[in-house]
Structures are given as C-alpha cells and as structure tokens.
Amino acid sequence: MPESEFQFRDGTLVCEDVDLSAVADRFGTPSYVYSKHAIVSRYRAYESALAGLRRRICYSVKANSNLSILDVLRAEGAGFDIVSGGELYRVLAAGGEASSVVFSGVGKTEGEIRFALQEEIHSFNCESLAEIETISRLAATLERTASIAIRVNPDVDAVTHPYISTGLREHKFGVDIATAEELYCYAAKLPAIVTEGVSCHIGSQLLTIDPLIEAADRIITLAERLRTRGLPIRHLDLGGGLGVPYRSSDPALSINALIDHIGPKIRALDLMLMLEPGRSVVAEAGVLLTRVLLTKQNGGKKFVVVDAAMNDLIRPALYQAHHEIVSVRQASGREHIQADVVGPICETGDFFARGRVIEAVEAGELLAIRTAGAYGFVLACNYNSRPRPCELLIDGSHISVAKRRESYEDLVRGESLSTIVHTDLETA
Ligand SMILES: *Cc1c(COP(=O)(O)O)cnc(C)c1O
C-alpha cells in the first residue's frame, strides 16, 4: 500500500492512530473513513510544487464536498473550484471566502450566476458565448463586475476513461481553442465583464503528465496572444485531473514535471497559476469500511456479499473502476479465493470487484475498499431505500463524525402522503 496513513499495525488496518475494526464496532458499517493527514499532505505537495509562483490551488469541491473536508482545506489556504450554487453554499458554510472561488461548469443557471455575483466570487470559467452574455447582463443589472476566464478546449487526448476525458474537440466542454481568441475579443467589449484568465481542464484520472504539458503550452500561447491584443489576462487555470494509483501497479503522478516545464514562462508573463485538483487531494485519504454479510457459491463462482452497495460507492459500476479490497484483520497463512465482491442491491452492476483474488473471508469480517475518498460519498444515493453511510474524519487518535449515518426518517424527509395540488398554475 503506497499511502502511509492506512497501515497494518498488529495485524489490524489502522487509519492514522485509529483501529478500523474499533471504528466499525462503534460507528457501524458501511462507513467512509478519511485521514486528515492524507488530505493535508497531498494539498501541501501542490503548494510546495508551485512555491515561487503566484498561485492559487482551488480544491475541486465535487470530488468530496463534506464540510469537514472543505474546512480542513480552507485552513490550509486552499481556494475552491465549484460547479453549482450548492457547492458555493457549502464553501461559504465551511467558512471559505467567496473571493477564493472559481465557478466552472458547462451549464450555469441564472440563479446560480446571480448568487455567485452577489457573493463576489473570484471568477467564472465560461464555456460558451451564450453563458458570457448572460453573465454580462446579470452583472450589469446587479452593478457588479464579473471576472471571467474562458475554458478552452486544447484538443489534446487525456488518455483516460472516455466518461472522464473532456479535452477533445467533440466533447461538450469548453470552447474550441481555434475560435477562443475571437470570443475573448467579443467578451472584452461586453458590459461588466473583465477577461481575467484562460482556463482548461482536459479530463480526470490522468496517468501521464504529457497531455497536461501539451495543453498548458497551448493555453500559454493563447494567453500571450490575448495580452498582445490588449486583454488584461492575469491568470492561467490548468484545471485538475491528476490521477491516483488505484492499483498498486499504477504510477504515482507528480505535478513537478509540469511546473518545471511551464514555471519559467508563467513567471516571465507574471501570471497567477491556478490548479483545480480534486481526486488527487482526497482519493487516497479515504476508505469505505464494509462488513461481510455472507459468502455463497453459484455455478462454481464464489460471491462475497457485503453490507455496502453501489448506492454507497458507484465507481465500479459507473466507470469500471478498480478499488483494492483488503481484510481489516490480517491472519497469517490465510487462504486466498477468487470471488466477486458484491452488494445486496438487485442490479448486476452492484459489485465492487469481479473475479478478484482476495483473502478467504467469513461472515462478520470487515473489508476496506481502498482509495474511496474521491467521487465516493458525493455520488452516493438512496437507491433501494438504503440510508447513506456516515463519514468519519480521523486526525491522529481523534475521530470526528463528518456526517452522521442517515436514518429511516431521513429517507422520507420532504415527502408527503397526499399530493400537494397547485391550482394557481396556468392551464394549457
Ligand atoms: C472535475 C473537475 C475538476 C477536478 O478533477 P479531478 O480529476 O478530480 O482532479 C477540476 N476542474 C473542473 C472544471 C472539473 O470539472
């Protein structure tokens, strides 16, 4: 296991100084468990890689938006990359400064744009002409100025899963880099708009740095050209996307080669460098703890049925994602079996691993599904009326409940037995 915050001590998996089997006994399963130290150390690695540059590291809230985690990162000095009004609300609720927020996303509603303008966020990453016109109109009405960057599509192949690759010309994201210059010049003339930056985000779970370097080169060239045309470009935002080793054989990617390559240029242009890392800050900091309900055999195939399911962690079903699965208690000389590790939901897609060689486990034993800190809880839902798990944040030997486990009452909150009838709507 590469990450040192989760280790075996006396045959039991611990997170920092806390025994995970004790956690399961006290808080139940399934539970997400996060290491504060892991989050902080990965954030600081970005800070030190960018040392010497004007910089702002905006944690991508959608990777894990729990208030405790936003609070930890805010205390470290992070800014935030948001993709909705709800995420802005979370950042503010965690004590974050609106002035440290960039607002990304291909479709922002007028309500969300107004909220962001009123709170005076740092900037909008815009993805279309129509969006820029809307922001201009709303900003003028509110007598505010909107700083914008245009998210350009540098047309580089991020070489990742097709669902999380975003930087090719045919994707829905961004603006074609070939037409971006004209759009910038048009936007600069609109009321209440300042063309403050250039941004891109080419995809997620990148396992080589080369596509990012290529994209950076292209948008630096664009920034230079825009400056020549008199636009006040002040920052460069390279997005997020650095991958993490879900398998022990995956490489651990570092940002250093990118910074070595572009640092001198950024400094010469006196640009502020912004990044929007999500997964690489929180993924390795989390595990999903689950208990084995039973084991069974069907047609020669072994199944380990656990109490977590796809509603708790959907990544295997959605992205064919691989997560390492380990027994929380290690017994020496234990046999290994090849099995599917599955949840109780009536969907064939409800699995965590298929045909995986794992230690032979029995009912009642605990498993940890590794590298689950990003795009885990945030994608959880209540399918099959399953209350969502609790989230626990470990700091040394301290455990805080970052989110309590949902109850049955939570499941029906906002629902009613009789339909609320609206009689005041226009009829056709
Ligand atoms: C999702 C997203 C990120 C974060 O991506 P990671 O792969 O989690 O680092 C950053 N910027 C934008 C615009 C995104 O949509």
The ligand as an SDF file (V2000), in Angstrom:
LIG
                    3D

 15 15  0  0  0  0  0  0  0  0999 V2000
  -13.9890   17.6150  -12.0270 C   0  0  0  0  0  0  0  0  0  0  0  0
  -13.2320   18.8480  -12.2960 C   0  0  0  0  0  0  0  0  0  0  0  0
  -12.0080   19.0920  -11.6620 C   0  0  0  0  0  0  0  0  0  0  0  0
  -11.3480   18.0980  -10.7350 C   0  0  0  0  0  0  0  0  0  0  0  0
  -10.9120   16.9660  -11.4110 O   0  0  0  0  0  0  0  0  0  0  0  0
  -10.0550   15.8380  -10.6450 P   0  0  0  0  0  0  0  0  0  0  0  0
   -9.8350   14.8200  -11.6900 O   0  0  0  0  0  0  0  0  0  0  0  0
  -10.8760   15.3580   -9.5260 O   0  0  0  0  0  0  0  0  0  0  0  0
   -8.7940   16.4810  -10.1800 O   0  0  0  0  0  0  0  0  0  0  0  0
  -11.3760   20.2890  -11.9100 C   0  0  0  0  0  0  0  0  0  0  0  0
  -11.9150   21.2070  -12.7430 N   0  0  0  0  0  0  0  0  0  0  0  0
  -13.0890   21.0080  -13.3810 C   0  0  0  0  0  0  0  0  0  0  0  0
  -13.6290   22.0430  -14.2800 C   0  0  0  0  0  0  0  0  0  0  0  0
  -13.7850   19.8190  -13.1850 C   0  0  0  0  0  0  0  0  0  0  0  0
  -14.9360   19.6160  -13.8220 O   0  0  0  0  0  0  0  0  0  0  0  0
  1  2  1  0
  2  3  1  0
  2 14  2  0
  3  4  1  0
  3 10  2  0
  4  5  1  0
  5  6  1  0
  6  7  2  0
  6  8  1  0
  6  9  1  0
 10 11  1  0
 11 12  2  0
 12 13  1  0
 12 14  1  0
 14 15  1  0
M  END
$$$$
